[in-house]
Amino acid sequence: MGERFFLTTAIDYVNGSPHLGHAYEKTLADALARYHRLCGRSVFFLSGVDEHGQKVQQSARALGLDPKDFCDRQSELFRALWARLDISFDRFARTTDPLHKEAVRRSLEELRRKELLRFEEHEGFYSLRQEQFVTEKERVDGRWPEIFGEVVPMREPNYFFLLSRFGERIRREIEARPDWIIPEFRRNELLAALRRPLQELCISRPRSRLAWGIPLPFDEEYVTYVWFDALLNYVSFAESADGGSWWPADLQIIGKDILVPAHGVYWPAILDALELPLPRRLLVHGWWLNRGAKMSKSTGNAIDPVPYLERYGSEALRYFLLREMTLGNDADFSDEKFLQRYRSDLANDLGNLAHRTLSMIVRYRGGRVPGWTEAEAGEAEGELAAAFDERAYREAFDQGDTSSGLAVAWTLIGRANRYIDQAAPWRLARSPDSGKRLDVVFAALAETLRRIAISIEPALPRSSRKLLTQLGIAERPLLARCSFAPPRESYPIGAPEPLFPRIEE
């Protein structure tokens, strides 16, 4: 077994249907999982759904469904979309799984044994949308921010986790690990939050108000607060085949809206209380905007990825999401931008390069890549070989920056297209004394296509496999094989087929 790598995504709340924001996070995680496999690592990729809480209970009742039946239905919506997007997770977490329920109850028992839970009556304001208590200091200009939805006064007894005991320790730990959060400016936001005194965390809800949750092991009249329940999925589903655990995660991928307080405050404190190590890194991505506006269920402007999958295929949507969003920042989605990326990057740059190269090999060399030697290569072939900056490619993907990583791959694609225009193999083919030169051109282009197929595999797994098949190569893509290695002998290629058909509309 090679070096191990464990990455997770946030688990999606099944209260609504999956939208473009969900699709981006899972595609980003999938591309990074595939990258680490490309590096020869043994990867465990965990994703899933969050199925408990008041909003799920309310949605199920509105449809006249049992909450479990509602969760089964909604869970399949997410799984079906991930299948269409070729998301290669190794395990799909559902918080209704008995394994997870038992892990949550054990954790609660441990916190109680350590005297880190307290039962007391609490009076304050409660956000129905976020299913959490909020305080007056969270008002902005006297109003509750839109993210909280309806906020109502509430007074009830509950169990509290003594979160305040862990704030200083968490802050010191994060200050000592400058690369713990990607990008760095998100780390600064978290440290600012940790410099303020922490309030105790309410980790229960009365069953009289909320029946759909995991009952507390020491008080069946209460169920577990959905965020405490959900965060523990990263550990409860991390068992490895050898009986151990993959935890700690090497990378946890989340949206910026759940860094503070959930993953940056609650989660480190819970792990510390349970004497478990922190994840090695958090990658915090931005939001997809719909023509400048944040997408949300409440405003009705969420973009459904399914029509784009049906019209353009999974590869086009994957590429757009991974290339268009700059690491950590928000990105704007529009049909115009999507079609521009499809036509320019995929159909013209990559698709045209592959199809015209392979078609010319079929036409002028009978479908066989010519053999050649390094001594026959010229300056142009040397420049083509040097056009892929593997170090920059690795650095970008190691940071979770798929946009920059793909830009490195497209630099090679652009250089290969210029190489064809400069070499003009169609003219060489008409010259009776340029046969050997034409062999070198086609061999260099075929080798470049092999390298391109390897470098695009994290973002475009289907196109990568299709291109390798058309090249007559069956080996597993590995980044270690991406160096320029001219073949010594001739070999046959498969039938050329367009990777990205042109779209007129």
C-alpha positions as CSV (number, residue, x, y, z in Angstrom):
1,M,0.0,0.0,0.0
2,G,1.3,3.5,-0.9
3,E,1.0,6.7,1.1
4,R,-2.5,7.2,2.5
5,F,-4.7,10.2,2.0
6,F,-8.1,10.8,3.6
7,L,-10.3,13.6,2.5
8,T,-13.9,14.5,3.3
9,T,-16.6,16.9,2.1
10,A,-19.3,18.6,4.2
11,I,-22.4,16.3,4.3
12,D,-25.4,17.8,2.5
13,Y,-28.6,18.6,4.3
14,V,-31.4,16.5,2.7
15,N,-34.0,19.2,3.4
16,G,-33.7,20.4,-0.2
17,S,-32.6,19.1,-3.6
18,P,-28.9,19.3,-4.7
19,H,-27.9,22.4,-6.5
20,L,-24.8,23.8,-8.3
21,G,-23.1,24.6,-5.0
22,H,-23.3,21.0,-3.8
23,A,-22.1,19.8,-7.2
24,Y,-19.1,22.1,-7.1
25,E,-17.9,21.0,-3.6
26,K,-18.2,17.3,-4.5
27,T,-16.5,17.8,-7.9
28,L,-13.7,19.7,-6.3
29,A,-13.2,16.9,-3.7
30,D,-13.4,14.3,-6.5
31,A,-10.7,16.0,-8.6
32,L,-8.4,16.2,-5.5
33,A,-9.1,12.5,-4.7
34,R,-8.2,11.6,-8.3
35,Y,-5.1,13.8,-8.2
36,H,-3.8,12.0,-5.1
37,R,-4.6,8.6,-6.8
38,L,-2.7,9.9,-9.8
39,C,0.3,10.5,-7.5
40,G,0.1,6.8,-6.4
41,R,-1.5,7.3,-3.0
42,S,-4.1,5.1,-1.4
43,V,-7.1,7.4,-1.1
44,F,-10.2,7.3,1.1
45,F,-12.8,9.8,0.0
46,L,-15.8,10.3,2.3
47,S,-18.9,12.2,1.4
48,G,-22.6,11.9,2.4
49,V,-25.8,13.5,3.7
50,D,-27.0,15.0,7.0
51,E,-30.5,13.6,7.7
52,H,-31.6,14.7,11.2
53,G,-33.0,18.0,12.5
54,Q,-36.1,20.1,12.7
55,K,-36.1,21.2,9.0
56,V,-36.1,17.6,7.8
57,Q,-38.9,16.7,10.2
58,Q,-40.9,19.6,9.0
59,S,-40.3,18.8,5.3
60,A,-41.3,15.2,5.8
61,R,-44.5,16.2,7.6
62,A,-45.4,18.7,4.8
63,L,-45.3,15.8,2.3
64,G,-47.1,13.4,4.6
65,L,-44.0,11.2,4.8
66,D,-42.2,9.4,7.7
67,P,-38.9,11.3,8.2
68,K,-36.9,8.1,7.4
69,D,-38.8,7.6,4.1
70,F,-38.2,11.2,3.3
71,C,-34.5,10.9,4.0
72,D,-34.3,7.7,1.9
73,R,-35.8,9.5,-1.1
74,Q,-33.7,12.6,-0.7
75,S,-30.5,10.7,-0.2
76,E,-31.0,9.0,-3.5
77,L,-31.3,12.3,-5.2
78,F,-27.8,13.2,-4.1
79,R,-26.4,9.8,-4.9
80,A,-27.9,9.9,-8.4
81,L,-26.4,13.3,-9.1
82,W,-23.0,12.2,-7.8
83,A,-23.1,9.2,-10.1
84,R,-23.8,11.4,-13.1
85,L,-20.9,13.6,-12.1
86,D,-18.5,10.6,-11.7
87,I,-17.9,11.4,-8.1
88,S,-15.6,8.6,-6.9
89,F,-16.3,8.6,-3.2
90,D,-15.3,5.5,-1.3
91,R,-18.0,5.7,1.3
92,F,-21.3,7.5,1.5
93,A,-22.2,8.6,5.0
94,R,-25.8,8.8,6.2
95,T,-26.4,10.0,9.7
96,T,-29.3,7.7,10.1
97,D,-26.9,4.7,9.8
98,P,-26.9,2.7,13.1
99,L,-23.1,2.7,13.0
100,H,-23.1,6.5,13.2
101,K,-25.9,6.7,15.8
102,E,-24.0,4.4,18.1
103,A,-20.8,6.4,17.6
104,V,-22.6,9.7,18.5
105,R,-24.1,8.1,21.7
106,R,-20.7,6.8,22.7
107,S,-19.2,10.3,22.3
108,L,-21.9,11.9,24.4
109,E,-21.3,9.3,27.1
110,E,-17.7,10.1,27.1
111,L,-18.3,13.9,27.3
112,R,-20.7,13.3,30.2
113,R,-18.1,11.1,32.0
114,K,-15.5,13.9,31.6
115,E,-18.1,16.3,33.1
116,L,-18.0,18.4,29.9
117,L,-21.9,18.5,29.7
118,R,-24.2,20.7,31.8
119,F,-28.0,20.7,32.1
120,E,-29.6,24.1,32.5
121,E,-32.4,26.2,31.3
122,H,-31.6,28.6,28.5
123,E,-33.5,31.7,27.4
124,G,-32.8,33.6,24.2
125,F,-33.4,33.7,20.5
126,Y,-33.6,30.7,18.2
127,S,-32.9,30.6,14.5
128,L,-35.4,28.2,12.8
129,R,-33.3,28.1,9.6
130,Q,-30.0,27.4,11.3
131,E,-31.5,25.3,14.1
132,Q,-29.4,27.1,16.7
133,F,-29.6,29.7,19.4
134,V,-28.3,33.1,18.5
135,T,-27.4,36.2,20.5
136,E,-28.1,39.9,20.3
137,K,-24.5,40.5,19.1
138,E,-25.3,38.7,15.9
139,R,-27.8,41.4,14.9
140,V,-26.6,43.7,12.1
141,D,-28.1,47.2,12.4
142,G,-30.7,45.9,14.7
143,R,-31.8,43.1,12.3
144,W,-31.1,39.4,12.1
145,P,-29.0,38.6,9.0
146,E,-30.8,36.7,6.3
147,I,-28.8,33.6,6.9
148,F,-30.7,33.0,10.2
149,G,-34.2,33.2,8.6
150,E,-37.0,33.5,11.1
151,V,-35.7,34.1,14.7
152,V,-38.0,33.6,17.6
153,P,-37.7,34.0,21.4
154,M,-37.3,30.6,23.2
155,R,-36.9,29.4,26.7
156,E,-36.2,25.7,27.5
157,P,-33.9,23.4,29.5
158,N,-31.2,21.7,27.5
159,Y,-27.8,20.0,27.7
160,F,-24.8,22.2,27.0
161,F,-21.2,21.2,25.9
162,L,-18.7,23.4,27.8
163,L,-17.2,24.9,24.7
164,S,-15.7,27.9,26.5
165,R,-13.0,25.6,28.1
166,F,-11.5,24.9,24.7
167,G,-11.3,28.4,23.0
168,E,-7.8,29.3,24.1
169,R,-6.4,25.9,23.3
170,I,-7.9,25.9,19.8
171,R,-6.6,29.4,19.1
172,R,-3.1,28.5,20.1
173,E,-3.2,25.3,18.0
174,I,-4.3,27.2,14.9
175,E,-1.8,30.0,15.4
176,A,0.9,27.4,15.6
177,R,-0.2,25.9,12.3
178,P,-0.1,28.7,9.7
179,D,-1.1,26.3,6.8
180,W,-4.0,24.7,8.6
181,I,-6.6,26.6,6.6
182,I,-6.5,27.2,2.8
183,P,-6.7,30.0,1.8
184,E,-4.9,32.0,4.5
185,F,-7.4,34.8,4.7
186,R,-10.0,32.4,6.0
187,R,-7.6,31.5,8.8
188,N,-7.6,35.1,9.9
189,E,-11.4,35.2,10.0
190,L,-11.4,32.2,12.3
191,L,-8.7,33.5,14.6
192,A,-10.7,36.7,15.0
193,A,-13.7,34.7,16.1
194,L,-11.6,32.7,18.6
195,R,-10.3,35.9,20.3
196,R,-13.8,36.5,21.5
197,P,-15.2,34.6,24.6
198,L,-17.0,31.4,23.5
199,Q,-20.5,30.6,24.7
200,E,-21.4,27.1,25.8
201,L,-22.9,25.0,23.0
202,C,-26.4,23.6,23.3
203,I,-26.1,20.0,22.1
204,S,-29.7,18.8,22.7
205,R,-33.3,19.5,21.7
206,P,-36.4,18.3,23.7
207,R,-38.2,15.4,22.0
208,S,-41.4,17.2,22.7
209,R,-40.3,19.8,20.1
210,L,-38.1,17.7,17.9
211,A,-38.5,13.9,17.7
212,W,-36.3,13.4,14.6
213,G,-32.8,13.0,16.0
214,I,-30.4,10.7,17.9
215,P,-31.7,10.2,21.5
216,L,-29.2,11.1,24.2
217,P,-28.0,7.9,25.8
218,F,-28.5,9.2,29.3
219,D,-31.8,11.1,28.8
220,E,-34.2,9.7,26.2
221,E,-36.4,12.8,26.4
222,Y,-33.8,14.7,24.4
223,V,-32.3,14.2,21.0
224,T,-28.8,15.4,19.8
225,Y,-28.4,18.8,18.2
226,V,-28.0,18.2,14.5
227,W,-24.6,20.0,14.2
228,F,-23.0,17.9,16.9
229,D,-24.5,14.8,15.3
230,A,-23.3,15.7,11.8
231,L,-19.7,16.7,12.6
232,L,-19.0,13.3,14.1
233,N,-19.6,11.6,10.7
234,Y,-16.0,12.3,9.8
235,V,-14.9,10.0,12.5
236,S,-17.7,7.5,12.7
237,F,-17.4,6.5,9.0
238,A,-13.6,6.5,8.9
239,E,-13.0,2.9,9.9
240,S,-10.5,1.2,7.6
241,A,-10.5,-2.3,6.2
242,D,-7.7,-3.3,8.6
243,G,-9.9,-2.5,11.7
244,G,-8.2,0.8,12.4
245,S,-9.3,4.3,11.4
246,W,-8.4,6.7,8.6
247,W,-8.8,9.6,11.0
248,P,-7.3,12.3,11.1
249,A,-8.4,13.5,7.7
250,D,-5.6,14.9,5.6
251,L,-8.0,17.4,4.0
252,Q,-11.5,18.5,4.9
253,I,-13.3,20.5,2.2
254,I,-16.1,22.9,3.3
255,G,-17.9,26.1,2.2
256,K,-17.0,29.4,3.8
257,D,-20.4,29.6,5.5
258,I,-19.7,26.6,7.8
259,L,-16.1,27.5,8.8
260,V,-17.2,29.7,11.7
261,P,-18.4,28.4,14.1
262,A,-19.1,24.8,13.0
263,H,-15.8,23.5,11.6
264,G,-13.4,26.1,13.0
265,V,-14.7,26.2,16.6
266,Y,-17.2,23.4,17.4
267,W,-15.3,20.6,15.6
268,P,-11.8,21.3,17.0
269,A,-13.3,21.6,20.5
270,I,-15.3,18.3,20.1
271,L,-12.1,16.5,18.9
272,D,-10.1,17.9,21.7
273,A,-12.7,16.9,24.2
274,L,-12.7,13.3,22.8
275,E,-8.9,13.3,22.7
276,L,-8.7,13.0,18.9
277,P,-6.3,14.8,16.7
278,L,-7.4,17.8,14.5
279,P,-7.7,17.3,10.7
280,R,-4.4,18.1,9.1
281,R,-5.9,20.8,6.8
282,L,-9.2,22.6,6.0
283,L,-9.9,23.8,2.5
284,V,-12.6,26.6,2.6
285,H,-14.1,27.3,-0.8
286,G,-16.3,30.2,-1.8
287,W,-19.9,30.4,-3.1
288,W,-21.3,30.1,-6.6
289,L,-23.3,33.1,-7.5
290,N,-26.2,33.3,-9.9
291,R,-25.4,36.5,-11.9
292,G,-24.0,38.1,-8.8
293,A,-26.6,36.9,-6.3
294,K,-26.0,34.2,-3.7
295,M,-27.9,31.0,-4.6
296,S,-30.4,29.8,-2.0
297,K,-33.5,27.8,-1.7
298,S,-35.4,30.6,0.0
299,T,-34.8,33.0,-3.0
300,G,-35.5,30.4,-5.6
301,N,-32.4,31.2,-7.7
302,A,-30.5,28.0,-7.1
303,I,-29.1,26.5,-10.3
304,D,-30.0,22.9,-11.0
305,P,-27.0,21.1,-12.5
306,V,-29.1,18.4,-14.2
307,P,-30.1,20.3,-17.3
308,Y,-26.4,21.1,-18.0
309,L,-25.5,17.4,-17.5
310,E,-28.2,16.4,-19.9
311,R,-27.2,18.9,-22.6
312,Y,-23.4,19.1,-22.3
313,G,-22.4,16.0,-20.3
314,S,-20.6,15.6,-17.0
315,E,-17.1,16.5,-18.3
316,A,-18.2,20.0,-19.5
317,L,-19.8,20.8,-16.1
318,R,-16.9,19.4,-14.1
319,Y,-14.4,21.4,-16.1
320,F,-16.3,24.7,-15.8
321,L,-16.7,24.4,-12.1
322,L,-13.1,23.4,-11.5
323,R,-11.5,26.0,-13.8
324,E,-13.8,29.0,-13.3
325,M,-13.6,29.3,-9.5
326,T,-10.5,30.8,-8.0
327,L,-9.4,29.1,-4.8
328,G,-11.3,30.5,-1.8
329,N,-13.2,33.2,-3.7
330,D,-16.8,33.4,-5.0
331,A,-17.5,32.7,-8.7
332,D,-20.4,33.8,-10.9
333,F,-22.3,31.3,-13.0
334,S,-23.9,32.2,-16.3
335,D,-24.7,30.4,-19.5
336,E,-22.5,32.7,-21.5
337,K,-19.4,31.9,-19.4
338,F,-20.2,28.2,-19.4
339,L,-20.5,28.1,-23.2
340,Q,-17.4,30.2,-23.7
341,R,-15.4,27.7,-21.6
342,Y,-16.9,24.7,-23.5
343,R,-16.3,26.2,-27.0
344,S,-12.8,27.7,-26.3
345,D,-11.1,25.4,-23.9
346,L,-12.8,22.0,-24.5
347,A,-14.0,21.9,-28.1
348,N,-11.4,24.2,-29.8
349,D,-8.2,23.7,-27.6
350,L,-8.4,20.2,-26.3
351,G,-10.9,18.5,-28.6
352,N,-9.6,19.9,-31.9
353,L,-6.0,19.1,-30.9
354,A,-6.8,15.5,-30.2
355,H,-9.0,14.9,-33.2
356,R,-6.8,16.5,-35.8
357,T,-3.7,14.8,-34.5
358,L,-5.2,11.4,-34.4
359,S,-6.9,11.9,-37.8
360,M,-3.7,12.9,-39.4
361,I,-1.9,9.8,-38.0
362,V,-4.7,7.7,-39.5
363,R,-4.5,9.5,-42.9
364,Y,-0.8,9.9,-43.3
365,R,0.6,6.9,-41.3
366,G,-2.1,4.3,-41.6
367,G,-3.1,4.6,-37.9
368,R,0.3,3.9,-36.5
369,V,2.4,6.3,-34.4
370,P,5.9,6.2,-36.0
371,G,8.9,5.1,-34.1
372,W,11.7,7.6,-33.6
373,T,14.8,8.4,-31.5
374,E,15.7,11.3,-29.3
375,A,18.5,12.2,-31.7
376,E,15.9,12.9,-34.4
377,A,14.1,15.5,-32.2
378,G,14.7,19.2,-32.9
379,E,14.4,22.4,-31.0
380,A,10.6,22.6,-31.6
381,E,10.2,19.1,-29.9
382,G,12.3,20.2,-27.0
383,E,10.1,23.3,-26.4
384,L,7.0,21.1,-26.7
385,A,8.4,18.7,-24.1
386,A,9.2,21.5,-21.7
387,A,5.7,23.1,-22.0
388,F,4.3,21.1,-19.1
389,D,5.4,22.5,-15.7
390,E,4.9,19.5,-13.5
391,R,6.1,21.3,-10.4
392,A,3.6,24.1,-10.8
393,Y,0.9,21.5,-11.5
394,R,1.6,19.5,-8.4
395,E,1.9,22.7,-6.2
396,A,-1.5,23.9,-7.4
397,F,-3.3,20.6,-6.8
398,D,-1.6,20.1,-3.5
399,Q,-3.1,23.4,-2.4
400,G,-6.5,22.4,-3.8
401,D,-6.2,25.0,-6.5
402,T,-7.7,23.2,-9.5
403,S,-8.1,26.3,-11.6
404,S,-4.3,27.0,-11.5
405,G,-3.6,23.3,-12.0
406,L,-5.7,23.1,-15.1
407,A,-4.2,26.2,-16.4
408,V,-0.8,24.4,-16.4
409,A,-2.3,21.6,-18.4
410,W,-3.9,24.0,-20.9
411,T,-0.5,25.7,-21.4
412,L,0.7,22.4,-22.8
413,I,-2.5,22.1,-24.9
414,G,-1.9,25.6,-26.3
415,R,1.7,24.9,-27.1
416,A,0.8,21.6,-28.8
417,N,-1.7,23.5,-31.0
418,R,0.9,26.0,-32.0
419,Y,3.4,23.2,-32.7
420,I,0.9,21.7,-35.2
421,D,0.4,25.1,-36.9
422,Q,4.2,25.7,-37.1
423,A,5.1,22.1,-38.2
424,A,2.2,22.0,-40.8
425,P,2.2,18.2,-41.2
426,W,-0.3,18.5,-44.1
427,R,2.4,20.3,-46.1
428,L,5.1,18.0,-45.0
429,A,3.0,15.1,-46.2
430,R,3.1,16.5,-49.7
431,S,6.9,16.7,-49.8
432,P,8.7,13.5,-51.0
433,D,11.8,14.1,-48.9
434,S,10.2,14.9,-45.5
435,G,9.0,11.5,-44.4
436,K,11.3,11.2,-41.4
437,R,10.5,14.7,-40.2
438,L,6.8,13.9,-40.4
439,D,7.4,10.8,-38.4
440,V,9.0,12.9,-35.6
441,V,6.1,15.4,-35.7
442,F,3.4,12.7,-35.3
443,A,5.4,10.8,-32.6
444,A,5.9,14.0,-30.6
445,L,2.2,14.9,-30.9
446,A,1.1,11.4,-29.8
447,E,3.4,11.6,-26.8
448,T,2.1,15.0,-25.9
449,L,-1.5,13.8,-26.1
450,R,-0.5,11.0,-23.7
451,R,0.8,13.5,-21.2
452,I,-2.3,15.7,-21.6
453,A,-4.5,12.7,-20.9
454,I,-2.7,12.1,-17.7
455,S,-2.8,15.7,-16.6
456,I,-6.5,16.2,-17.2
457,E,-7.6,13.0,-15.4
458,P,-8.5,14.7,-12.1
459,A,-11.0,17.0,-13.8
460,L,-11.9,15.0,-16.9
461,P,-11.7,11.3,-16.1
462,R,-13.9,10.2,-19.1
463,S,-12.0,12.3,-21.6
464,S,-8.7,11.1,-20.1
465,R,-9.7,7.4,-20.6
466,K,-11.1,8.1,-24.0
467,L,-8.0,9.8,-25.2
468,L,-5.7,7.1,-23.8
469,T,-7.9,4.5,-25.6
470,Q,-7.7,6.3,-28.9
471,L,-3.9,6.4,-28.4
472,G,-3.9,2.6,-27.8
473,I,-2.7,3.0,-24.3
474,A,-4.2,0.8,-21.5
475,E,-2.0,1.6,-18.6
476,R,-3.3,3.3,-15.5
477,P,-2.6,7.1,-15.5
478,L,0.1,8.1,-13.0
479,L,1.7,11.5,-12.7
480,A,5.1,9.9,-12.4
481,R,4.7,8.8,-16.1
482,C,3.9,12.3,-17.3
483,S,7.5,13.1,-18.2
484,F,8.3,13.3,-21.9
485,A,9.3,9.8,-23.0
486,P,9.6,9.4,-26.8
487,P,8.7,5.8,-27.8
488,R,11.4,3.8,-29.6
489,E,9.0,1.7,-31.8
490,S,5.9,2.2,-33.8
491,Y,2.5,1.4,-32.3
492,P,-1.2,1.4,-33.5
493,I,-3.8,3.9,-32.3
494,G,-7.6,3.5,-32.0
495,A,-10.3,5.1,-34.1
496,P,-10.4,8.9,-33.6
497,E,-13.6,10.2,-32.0
498,P,-14.4,13.8,-31.0
499,L,-14.0,14.4,-27.3
500,F,-16.2,17.5,-27.3
501,P,-18.6,18.0,-30.2
502,R,-19.1,21.5,-31.3
503,I,-22.3,23.2,-30.1
504,E,-24.0,25.7,-32.4
505,E,-26.7,27.2,-30.1
